[in-house]
Amino acid sequence: MTIRSCQHSLYVKQMFDRSSCTYTYLLVDPKTHEGAIIDAVEEQLDRDLKYIGELGIELLYIIETHIHADHVSSAGLLRQLTGAKIVYSHYAEVKSIDIEVKDGDVLPLGQYNIRAIRTPGHTNGCMSYYVDGMVFTGDTLLIRGCGRTDFQQGDPKNLYNSITKKLFSLADETVIYPGHDYNGNTWSTIAEEKKWNPRVGLQKSQDDFLQIMRHLNLDLPAKINEAVPANEGCGTNFKPNVHISDNFSMSELYKVWQQENPDTLIIDNRTIEEFVAGHIPHSLNIPFGTELQHLEELKGFKHIYIYCHSGRRAQVALINLTKKGVENIKCVSHSGLPEWIAMDYPIEATR
């Protein structure tokens, strides 16, 4: 696992699934705590939720670089559990997604923009994503290698053009984060791959590349018959073994708040900076990612309600707490404090 974090840079956590040699990435704006996850693996769902909670991430996007053939995505589950939106290439033609992106489309993330770069070849629906001097290439460009082209509408000519005309046109210092690595490498740069990539670097011609790709003679991925159909449906055949809250509205929370029941606790799990700027009177600030530090305190209440800005952080916090035995807890999902304010309910600031 590697982390790229500078004071004014996008925070990136790189995580590894050993069975499929897949890299998953968490991208976080350190100022707003808005985040995205790229190429999440179903078997690593608990790990990813743990980090989302610990890092206090309000997950906005679940990004897939392509339809994977070697692992089942946890995209559908993450959407259920966090409220984040699933992002796929328009050209992948995946069902039941939230955002289709085409070449050049932008996903805003706090103070950053994630730009989609269409890079077909490994599959017809491959999309790379560029942000803050980094490019997440999926299976298109690997470290000293590239994706195969012998299934899922693979096309070696398209792959050659995607790498040499699109990815290699990025600045030489651009950091490459690939979808896989089988040799212990974690990242590279455009300059390195132009010079040292044995398949497509060293100014290899398209004919040279085609000859290399035609003679790879690789076995099919072990999970291809399971993974491709599941991922065409965002992996939603899998059901989570965790509690998912019903949609509890701000109007319902207002009725609870009016009762002033000492056995009831209302939690604001936004950051302390957000809390002091304005919150529901008498609510307790437990910032997202710190809720497990309050387990014993929370078990003393009969009814607990949790809210944030949009409902995403509250949903993940609820899951983390219910897995640790905190019962009678609900979250205000799919809405948050802006709705409370819009309804002209009381608000308190502590500046």
C-alpha positions in Angstrom: 0.0 0.0 0.0 1.4 3.4 -1.0 0.2 6.9 -0.2 0.8 10.1 -2.0 0.0 13.1 0.2 1.5 16.6 -0.1 0.2 19.7 1.8 -1.6 21.1 -1.3 -2.0 17.9 -3.4 -4.7 15.4 -3.9 -4.4 12.6 -1.3 -4.1 9.1 -2.9 -4.1 5.8 -1.2 -3.1 2.8 -3.3 -4.3 -0.6 -2.1 -3.6 -4.1 -3.4 -5.7 -7.2 -3.8 -3.3 -10.1 -3.8 -5.5 -12.8 -5.5 -6.1 -10.7 -8.7 -3.0 -8.4 -8.3 -5.5 -5.5 -8.7 -4.8 -2.0 -7.5 -7.6 0.0 -6.0 -7.2 3.8 -5.4 -8.9 6.2 -2.9 -8.6 9.8 -4.0 -9.4 12.5 -1.5 -9.4 16.3 -1.5 -7.8 17.1 1.8 -9.7 20.3 2.2 -13.3 19.1 1.6 -12.8 15.4 2.3 -14.7 14.6 -0.9 -13.4 11.4 -2.4 -13.5 8.8 -5.2 -12.6 5.1 -5.4 -11.2 3.6 -8.5 -11.5 -0.1 -9.4 -12.8 -1.5 -6.1 -12.7 -5.3 -5.5 -15.6 -7.1 -4.0 -13.5 -9.2 -1.6 -11.9 -6.0 -0.2 -15.2 -4.3 0.6 -14.6 -4.3 4.4 -11.1 -2.9 4.0 -12.2 -0.1 1.7 -15.1 0.8 4.0 -12.7 0.9 6.9 -10.4 3.4 5.2 -13.3 5.5 4.0 -14.4 5.8 7.6 -11.0 6.3 9.1 -10.0 9.0 6.6 -13.4 10.8 6.9 -14.1 10.5 3.2 -17.4 11.7 1.8 -17.4 9.3 -1.2 -18.8 10.9 -4.3 -17.7 8.5 -7.1 -17.2 4.8 -7.6 -15.1 4.9 -10.8 -14.5 1.8 -13.0 -11.8 2.0 -15.7 -13.4 -0.9 -17.6 -15.4 -4.2 -17.3 -13.0 -6.3 -15.4 -12.5 -10.0 -16.2 -10.3 -11.0 -13.3 -12.3 -9.8 -10.3 -15.8 -8.9 -9.3 -16.3 -5.2 -8.6 -17.8 -4.0 -5.3 -19.3 -1.0 -7.1 -22.9 -1.9 -6.6 -22.4 -2.7 -2.9 -20.5 0.6 -2.3 -23.3 2.5 -3.9 -25.8 0.9 -1.6 -23.6 1.5 1.5 -22.3 5.0 0.8 -24.7 6.7 -1.6 -21.8 7.4 -4.0 -22.4 7.3 -7.8 -21.1 4.6 -10.1 -19.0 6.0 -13.0 -18.3 4.1 -16.2 -17.3 4.9 -19.7 -20.3 5.5 -22.0 -18.7 3.1 -24.4 -18.6 0.2 -21.9 -22.5 0.0 -22.2 -22.8 -1.1 -18.5 -26.3 -1.3 -17.1 -27.5 0.4 -13.9 -24.9 3.0 -13.5 -25.3 6.7 -12.4 -22.8 8.6 -14.6 -21.7 7.8 -18.1 -18.5 9.6 -19.2 -17.2 10.3 -22.6 -13.7 11.4 -23.7 -12.9 14.8 -22.1 -15.7 14.8 -19.5 -14.9 16.1 -16.1 -15.9 14.9 -12.6 -15.5 17.7 -10.0 -13.9 16.5 -6.7 -13.5 19.4 -4.2 -10.9 21.7 -5.6 -9.9 19.2 -8.3 -11.3 17.9 -11.6 -10.9 14.3 -12.7 -10.7 14.2 -16.5 -11.8 11.2 -18.5 -9.5 10.0 -21.3 -10.9 7.4 -23.6 -8.3 4.7 -24.1 -9.8 1.6 -25.8 -7.8 -1.4 -26.9 -7.7 -3.7 -23.9 -11.5 -3.5 -24.0 -13.7 -1.1 -26.1 -14.9 0.6 -22.9 -11.6 1.4 -21.3 -11.3 4.9 -19.8 -8.3 6.4 -18.1 -8.6 9.3 -15.6 -6.3 12.2 -15.2 -6.1 14.5 -12.1 -3.4 16.6 -10.4 -0.5 15.3 -12.4 -1.5 11.7 -12.2 -3.2 9.3 -14.6 -5.1 6.2 -13.5 -4.7 3.9 -16.5 -6.6 0.7 -15.6 -5.4 -2.1 -17.8 -4.5 0.1 -20.7 -0.9 1.0 -19.7 0.9 -1.0 -17.1 4.3 -0.6 -15.6 6.6 -1.9 -18.3 3.7 -3.5 -20.0 0.1 -3.1 -21.2 -3.3 -4.8 -21.1 -4.0 -7.8 -23.3 -6.2 -7.5 -26.4 -7.5 -11.0 -27.0 -11.0 -10.8 -25.6 -13.8 -8.3 -24.7 -13.6 -6.4 -28.0 -9.8 -6.1 -27.5 -8.0 -4.4 -30.4 -4.2 -4.1 -30.5 -4.3 -1.2 -33.0 -6.7 0.8 -30.8 -4.5 0.0 -27.7 -1.3 1.2 -29.5 -3.1 4.5 -30.5 -4.5 4.9 -27.0 -1.1 4.7 -25.4 1.1 6.4 -28.0 -1.3 9.2 -29.1 -3.2 9.9 -25.9 -1.3 8.8 -22.8 2.1 9.5 -24.2 0.9 13.0 -25.1 0.7 13.8 -21.3 3.6 15.6 -19.6 6.6 13.4 -19.1 6.5 13.9 -15.3 2.9 12.6 -15.1 2.7 9.8 -12.6 1.1 6.5 -13.9 -1.0 4.5 -11.5 -2.0 1.2 -13.2 -4.9 -1.2 -12.6 -2.5 -4.1 -12.0 1.0 -5.1 -11.3 2.4 -8.6 -11.1 6.0 -7.8 -10.1 5.8 -5.6 -7.0 5.9 -2.2 -8.9 3.6 0.6 -7.6 3.8 3.5 -10.0 5.7 4.8 -13.0 5.9 8.0 -15.1 5.1 8.8 -18.7 8.8 9.5 -19.4 9.8 6.1 -18.0 7.3 4.1 -20.1 8.2 6.0 -23.2 11.8 5.0 -22.7 11.6 1.6 -21.0 8.3 -0.1 -21.8 9.3 -3.2 -23.8 5.9 -3.4 -25.7 5.2 0.1 -26.7 8.2 2.3 -25.5 11.4 3.0 -27.3 9.4 4.4 -30.2 8.2 1.0 -31.3 6.2 1.0 -34.5 2.6 -0.2 -34.6 3.7 -3.3 -36.6 6.2 -4.1 -33.8 3.5 -3.8 -31.2 1.1 -6.0 -33.2 3.6 -8.7 -33.5 4.3 -8.7 -29.7 0.6 -8.8 -28.9 -0.2 -11.6 -31.3 2.4 -13.9 -29.6 1.6 -13.4 -25.9 -0.3 -16.8 -25.6 -1.8 -15.9 -22.2 -4.3 -18.1 -20.3 -7.7 -16.6 -19.8 -8.3 -15.0 -16.4 -9.5 -17.6 -13.9 -12.6 -15.6 -13.0 -13.6 -14.4 -16.4 -16.9 -16.5 -16.6 -18.0 -15.1 -13.2 -16.5 -11.6 -13.3 -17.6 -10.3 -16.7 -21.4 -11.0 -16.3 -21.3 -9.7 -12.7 -19.5 -6.5 -13.6 -21.9 -5.8 -16.4 -24.4 -5.4 -13.6 -21.9 -3.5 -11.3 -21.5 -6.7 -9.2 -24.9 -6.2 -7.7 -25.6 -10.0 -7.4 -23.8 -9.9 -4.1 -25.7 -8.9 -1.0 -24.0 -7.1 2.0 -23.9 -8.7 5.4 -24.3 -5.3 7.1 -27.2 -3.1 8.2 -28.5 -0.6 5.6 -30.5 2.2 7.0 -33.9 3.2 5.8 -34.2 6.6 4.3 -34.8 8.8 7.4 -35.8 12.3 6.5 -34.9 15.7 8.1 -38.6 16.3 8.7 -38.7 13.1 10.8 -35.6 14.1 12.6 -37.2 17.5 13.4 -40.0 15.7 15.2 -37.5 13.6 17.2 -35.6 16.8 18.1 -38.7 18.5 19.4 -39.3 15.7 21.9 -36.0 16.5 23.8 -35.8 12.9 25.0 -32.7 12.3 27.3 -32.5 8.7 26.0 -32.1 10.0 22.4 -28.9 11.3 20.9 -28.5 13.2 17.6 -25.0 13.0 16.1 -23.5 15.5 13.7 -20.7 13.6 12.0 -19.3 16.4 9.9 -15.9 17.9 10.6 -15.5 20.2 13.6 -15.1 23.2 11.3 -18.5 22.4 9.7 -20.0 21.8 13.1 -19.0 25.2 14.6 -20.2 27.0 11.5 -23.8 25.7 12.1 -25.5 22.6 13.4 -28.7 21.3 14.9 -29.0 22.6 18.4 -28.0 20.0 21.1 -26.5 17.6 18.6 -23.2 16.0 19.5 -20.2 16.4 17.1 -18.5 13.1 16.4 -16.5 13.7 13.2 -16.7 11.0 10.6 -14.0 8.4 11.1 -13.9 8.8 14.9 -17.3 7.2 15.7 -15.7 3.9 16.9 -13.9 5.8 19.6 -17.3 6.5 21.2 -18.7 3.0 21.3 -19.3 2.7 25.1 -20.8 6.2 25.3 -23.2 5.5 22.4 -24.4 2.2 23.8 -25.9 4.1 26.7 -28.7 5.7 24.5 -31.9 4.0 23.4 -32.2 5.9 20.1 -29.5 7.4 18.0 -29.8 9.6 14.9 -26.9 10.6 12.7 -26.6 13.3 10.0 -24.0 15.0 7.9 -24.0 17.3 4.9 -25.4 14.9 2.2 -26.0 11.6 4.0 -23.0 9.8 2.6 -20.8 10.0 5.7 -23.7 9.3 8.0 -24.5 6.1 6.1 -20.9 4.7 6.3 -20.7 5.7 10.0 -23.9 3.9 10.7 -22.6 0.7 9.0 -19.4 0.9 11.1 -21.3 1.3 14.3 -23.9 -1.4 13.7 -21.1 -3.9 12.9 -19.7 -3.1 16.4 -23.0 -3.8 18.1 -24.5 -0.3 18.4 -28.3 -0.8 18.0 -31.3 1.5 17.5 -29.4 3.8 15.2 -30.7 5.5 12.1 -29.1 8.0 9.7 -30.5 10.8 7.6 -29.6 9.4 4.2 -29.7 11.2 0.9 -30.0 14.5 2.6 -28.4 16.5 5.4 -28.1 19.8 7.1 -28.8 21.9 4.0 -32.3 20.4 3.9 -32.7 21.2 7.6 -31.8 24.8 6.9 -34.0 25.0 3.8 -37.0 24.0 6.0 -36.2 26.9 8.4 -35.6 24.6 11.4 -33.5 26.0 14.2 -29.7 26.2 13.7 -26.9 27.0 16.1 -23.4 28.2 15.5 -20.5 28.2 18.0 -18.0 30.5 16.3 
